[in-house]
Every structure is written in structure tokens, then in C-alpha cells.
Amino acid sequence: MADSHAKMTQATPQEIIISVLAGLFAPLLAIFLIVMLVLSIQDKHLPDTTSEAAQKATLDRIKPFAHLVALDANAPKVEKSGQEVFDAVCTTCHTPGALGAPKFGNKGDWGPRISQGYETLVKHALEGIRQMPPRGGDGDLSDTEVARAVAYMADAAGAKFKAPEAAAPAAPAAAAAPAAKPDPSKGKAVYEANCAACHATGVAGAPKMGDKAAWGPRVSQGYATLYSHALNGIRGMPAKGGNASLSEADLANAVGFLMTQGGGKL
């Protein structure tokens, strides 16, 4: 009769290990998928705008990539000195000796060039020579500025060149010559139509017509000065009393009228 208690087959160590790993695979896979889901959600979140890095990133995105500077085309140009031109334009090549440019302060480099004379060096700088473009590549430099830069560099290497000096300031314009001798009798009508608004009442510091005390210091300046003030304006008084269409003859007559009424003589 067969044995009712059959013996169970014993599992080997390898089978036990495989069974354990198989049992852990599903939970580990689930954990991995959950972690990946969380990371993907975080990637879609906006960065913290209060952090320093976020603020810097925002500033970098919105910063302008150009700055406009309004320049008055009619403003007088202030010419640079030789050193200023060198620092702004020439140093790029002449400090390192790039493209065969003579190094600043190197007497060996500059000696043969200095021997050519100042005028020749200035001509080469203005027109360009070999690798150097005209005016060092800055077309806005004036001839004087280029010449100053040449003298500055050459003198640093032992030359005795004299850089061009600044031009003397223009002489002040002479006072406008008065028109023909004024006729005070004709000036009264001009005064009433143009000047009375201020000179009849003394508004805005205007000397009142006929007030010799107020006109005394002005009369002492002479008719030519008073006419120039009336023509160009002074302090609170606009040019030609505010009437740009007023002829110079009529203006002269009005000044003559006011001057004589204030005790002056023509």
C-alpha cells in the first residue's frame, strides 16, 4: 500500500532567491513609476520668483540690448587729447603690437618711424598704411585728434613732436550796429503799439517811460547798448519787445523815443 504521507520536494537556495526577487519586482516597479511621476510634475512647476536666481534670470530676460543716446548735432565738438584718442582707439593694436603695429613706448619699434618725421607719420595715420586703417578705424576723429594721438605715441618712445593745440575760442560777436540815427518823433507810435504794455506800467522790471531815475543808469550805457538790448532781448524783455516782425528802423525809433523821454540825448 502506497505511503499516504508523500514527501514534499525541498526547494533549492537558488529557487528561493528567484522567488524573493520576483516578489519584490512588482513593488519596486511601482515605486519607480511613482518617483518618475513626481519628478515630471515638479519639472512643470514655475520656479520660485522670490529666489535670487529667479530674479536674476528675469532681469536677464528683460534687460535692453541697446541704449540710445541723443546727441545734439549742432553742439560744438570737444576734441580729445592725444592720450584720450590713444586710450579709446589706438591702444587696441599699439599696446600689444598687434598686426605689426609699433608697441606703445617701445623705442625699438618707433625709432625708424620717428626718423620719417612727424608730418609723414600723421599722413600715414590719416590715410592708413599696411594693416592700419585710416584714422585707426574711427572715421569720426578729426585731423587734429589724429595728429595729437601720433605725437602722444611717438613722444612716449623718445620723439619731441609738438601736438597741435586747441584752436583759440572764437571772438565774441560784436554788438549789433544800430540802424540809422533814430527819430524819436516816429518812435512814439512804435512805443505805443509794442512797448507800452511793459514800459507804461514798469511790469517785469521794465523802466517806466519818463522815469528818469529808472532810466538814468540805462541812459549812461549809451544808445548803441540800449538798441542792442532791445534787438536781442535782455532779462525779462524778449527780442524786439516780443514782435519779431518789427523792423530795425522802427525799433531804433522806439529806443530813441524811450531814451529821450528818460532824460537821455542822442
C-alpha positions as CSV (number, residue, x, y, z in Angstrom):
1,M,0.0,0.0,0.0
2,A,1.4,3.4,-1.0
3,D,2.7,5.7,1.7
4,S,-0.1,8.3,2.4
5,H,2.4,10.9,3.6
6,A,4.3,11.7,0.4
7,K,7.5,13.6,1.0
8,M,7.5,17.2,-0.3
9,T,10.2,18.3,-2.6
10,Q,12.6,20.7,-0.9
11,A,13.4,24.0,-2.8
12,T,16.9,24.8,-3.6
13,P,18.6,28.1,-2.4
14,Q,18.6,29.4,-6.0
15,E,14.9,28.8,-6.3
16,I,14.3,30.7,-3.0
17,I,16.3,33.7,-4.2
18,I,14.5,33.8,-7.6
19,S,11.1,33.7,-5.8
20,V,12.1,36.6,-3.5
21,L,13.3,38.7,-6.3
22,A,10.2,38.0,-8.3
23,G,8.0,39.0,-5.4
24,L,9.9,42.3,-5.0
25,F,9.9,43.3,-8.7
26,A,6.3,44.5,-8.8
27,P,6.6,46.8,-5.7
28,L,9.9,48.2,-6.9
29,L,8.5,48.9,-10.3
30,A,5.5,50.7,-8.8
31,I,7.8,52.8,-6.6
32,F,10.0,53.7,-9.6
33,L,6.9,54.8,-11.6
34,I,5.7,56.9,-8.7
35,V,9.0,58.7,-8.4
36,M,9.2,59.5,-12.1
37,L,5.6,60.9,-12.0
38,V,6.5,63.2,-9.1
39,L,9.7,64.4,-10.9
40,S,7.8,65.1,-14.1
41,I,5.2,67.2,-12.2
42,Q,7.9,69.2,-10.4
43,D,9.6,70.0,-13.8
44,K,6.4,71.6,-14.9
45,H,6.2,73.9,-11.9
46,L,7.3,77.6,-12.3
47,P,10.4,78.5,-10.4
48,D,10.2,80.4,-7.2
49,T,10.1,84.0,-8.3
50,T,11.2,85.2,-5.0
51,S,14.6,83.5,-5.2
52,E,17.7,85.5,-6.1
53,A,18.4,83.2,-9.0
54,A,14.9,83.6,-10.4
55,Q,15.0,87.4,-10.1
56,K,18.4,87.4,-11.9
57,A,17.0,85.3,-14.7
58,T,14.1,87.6,-15.1
59,L,16.3,90.7,-15.2
60,D,18.5,89.0,-17.8
61,R,15.4,88.3,-20.0
62,I,14.0,91.8,-19.9
63,K,17.2,93.8,-19.9
64,P,17.6,96.1,-23.0
65,F,20.2,95.0,-25.6
66,A,20.9,98.6,-26.7
67,H,21.0,102.1,-25.2
68,L,20.1,105.1,-27.3
69,V,21.9,108.4,-26.6
70,A,20.5,111.6,-28.0
71,L,23.2,113.8,-29.3
72,D,22.8,117.4,-30.4
73,A,24.2,117.6,-33.9
74,N,24.6,121.3,-33.5
75,A,26.6,121.1,-30.3
76,P,30.2,122.1,-30.7
77,K,32.6,119.1,-30.8
78,V,35.1,118.9,-27.9
79,E,38.2,117.4,-29.4
80,K,40.1,114.7,-27.5
81,S,43.7,114.9,-26.3
82,G,46.3,112.6,-27.7
83,Q,46.1,110.3,-24.7
84,E,42.3,110.2,-24.9
85,V,42.4,109.2,-28.5
86,F,45.0,106.5,-27.8
87,D,43.0,105.1,-24.9
88,A,39.8,105.0,-27.0
89,V,41.1,103.9,-30.4
90,C,44.8,103.2,-30.7
91,T,45.5,101.0,-27.7
92,T,43.8,98.0,-29.3
93,C,46.7,97.5,-31.6
94,H,49.6,99.6,-30.3
95,T,49.6,98.2,-26.7
96,P,50.0,94.6,-27.7
97,G,51.8,95.3,-31.0
98,A,49.0,93.5,-33.0
99,L,49.2,93.4,-36.8
100,G,52.7,94.8,-36.8
101,A,51.8,98.0,-35.0
102,P,54.7,99.5,-33.1
103,K,54.2,98.9,-29.4
104,F,53.5,101.9,-27.3
105,G,56.7,103.1,-25.5
106,N,58.9,100.7,-27.4
107,K,61.8,102.8,-28.8
108,G,63.0,100.0,-31.0
109,D,59.6,99.8,-32.8
110,W,59.2,103.6,-33.0
111,G,62.8,104.7,-33.8
112,P,62.6,104.0,-37.6
113,R,59.2,105.6,-37.8
114,I,60.1,108.7,-35.8
115,S,63.0,109.3,-38.2
116,Q,60.5,109.7,-41.0
117,G,59.2,112.9,-39.4
118,Y,56.0,114.0,-37.7
119,E,54.2,115.0,-40.9
120,T,54.8,111.6,-42.5
121,L,53.5,109.7,-39.5
122,V,50.4,111.9,-39.4
123,K,49.8,111.3,-43.1
124,H,50.1,107.6,-42.6
125,A,47.7,107.7,-39.6
126,L,45.2,109.8,-41.6
127,E,45.3,107.7,-44.8
128,G,46.1,104.3,-43.3
129,I,49.2,102.2,-44.0
130,R,49.6,98.4,-44.3
131,Q,47.3,96.8,-41.7
132,M,46.3,100.1,-40.1
133,P,43.0,101.6,-41.5
134,P,42.6,105.3,-42.0
135,R,42.3,107.2,-38.7
136,G,42.8,104.0,-36.8
137,G,39.4,102.8,-37.9
138,D,37.5,105.7,-36.3
139,G,36.2,107.9,-39.1
140,D,34.8,110.4,-36.5
141,L,38.3,111.5,-35.4
142,S,39.3,114.9,-36.7
143,D,42.7,115.6,-38.3
144,T,43.7,117.4,-35.1
145,E,42.8,114.5,-32.9
146,V,44.7,112.0,-35.1
147,A,47.8,114.3,-35.1
148,R,47.6,114.6,-31.3
149,A,47.5,110.8,-30.9
150,V,50.5,110.4,-33.2
151,A,52.5,112.9,-31.2
152,Y,51.5,111.2,-27.9
153,M,52.6,107.8,-29.0
154,A,55.8,109.0,-30.7
155,D,56.8,111.2,-27.8
156,A,56.3,108.2,-25.4
157,A,59.0,106.5,-27.4
158,G,61.5,109.3,-27.4
159,A,60.3,111.8,-30.0
160,K,60.0,115.5,-29.4
161,F,56.9,116.2,-31.5
162,K,54.6,119.1,-30.6
163,A,51.0,118.1,-30.8
164,P,48.5,120.6,-32.3
165,E,47.0,122.8,-29.6
166,A,43.3,123.6,-29.3
167,A,42.0,126.3,-31.5
168,A,41.6,129.7,-29.9
169,P,38.0,130.3,-28.9
170,A,36.0,132.4,-31.4
171,A,35.9,136.1,-30.5
172,P,32.6,137.1,-29.2
173,A,30.3,138.6,-31.8
174,A,30.3,142.4,-31.8
175,A,27.2,144.1,-30.6
176,A,24.7,144.7,-33.4
177,A,25.3,148.0,-35.0
178,P,22.3,150.3,-34.5
179,A,20.3,151.3,-37.5
180,A,20.3,154.8,-38.9
181,K,20.0,157.6,-36.4
182,P,16.7,157.2,-34.7
183,D,13.8,159.6,-35.0
184,P,12.1,159.9,-31.6
185,S,9.1,161.6,-33.1
186,K,8.4,158.5,-35.1
187,G,9.2,156.2,-32.2
188,K,6.2,157.3,-30.1
189,A,3.8,155.3,-32.3
190,V,6.0,152.3,-32.2
191,Y,6.3,152.6,-28.4
192,E,2.5,152.7,-28.0
193,A,2.0,149.7,-30.3
194,N,4.7,147.5,-28.9
195,C,6.5,148.8,-25.8
196,A,3.8,150.4,-23.7
197,A,2.5,147.1,-22.3
198,C,5.5,146.9,-20.1
199,H,7.2,150.3,-20.1
200,A,4.0,152.2,-19.3
201,T,3.5,150.2,-16.1
202,G,7.0,149.1,-15.2
203,V,6.0,145.4,-15.2
204,A,8.7,142.7,-15.1
205,G,11.3,145.2,-14.1
206,A,10.9,147.4,-17.2
207,P,11.9,151.0,-16.6
208,K,8.7,153.2,-16.8
209,M,8.6,155.6,-19.7
210,G,9.6,159.1,-18.5
211,D,11.0,157.8,-15.2
212,K,14.4,159.5,-15.2
213,A,15.6,157.7,-12.0
214,A,14.9,154.3,-13.6
215,W,16.3,155.3,-17.0
216,G,19.4,157.1,-15.6
217,P,21.7,154.0,-15.3
218,R,20.5,152.7,-18.6
219,V,20.9,156.0,-20.5
220,S,24.5,156.1,-19.2
221,Q,25.3,152.9,-21.2
222,G,24.7,154.8,-24.4
223,Y,22.2,154.5,-27.2
224,A,24.1,151.6,-29.0
225,T,23.9,149.4,-26.0
226,L,20.3,150.1,-25.4
227,Y,19.5,149.4,-29.0
228,S,21.4,146.1,-28.8
229,H,19.5,145.1,-25.7
230,A,16.2,145.9,-27.4
231,L,17.2,144.0,-30.5
232,N,18.4,140.8,-28.8
233,G,16.4,140.9,-25.6
234,I,17.7,141.2,-22.0
235,R,16.5,139.7,-18.7
236,G,12.7,139.8,-18.8
237,M,12.4,141.6,-22.1
238,P,12.2,139.5,-25.3
239,A,14.0,140.3,-28.5
240,K,12.3,143.2,-30.3
241,G,9.9,143.5,-27.4
242,G,8.3,140.2,-28.5
243,N,7.4,141.4,-32.0
244,A,9.7,139.5,-34.3
245,S,8.3,141.3,-37.4
246,L,9.3,144.8,-36.1
247,S,11.7,146.4,-38.5
248,E,15.1,147.6,-37.1
249,A,14.3,151.1,-38.1
250,D,11.1,151.1,-36.1
251,L,12.9,149.5,-33.2
252,A,15.6,152.2,-33.3
253,N,13.0,154.9,-33.3
254,A,11.3,153.4,-30.3
255,V,14.5,153.1,-28.4
256,G,15.3,156.7,-29.2
257,F,11.9,157.8,-28.0
258,L,12.2,156.0,-24.7
259,M,15.8,157.2,-24.2
260,T,14.9,160.9,-24.7
261,Q,11.9,160.6,-22.5
262,G,14.1,159.2,-19.8
263,G,16.4,162.2,-19.9
264,G,19.0,160.9,-22.4
265,K,20.3,162.7,-25.5
266,L,21.0,161.2,-28.9
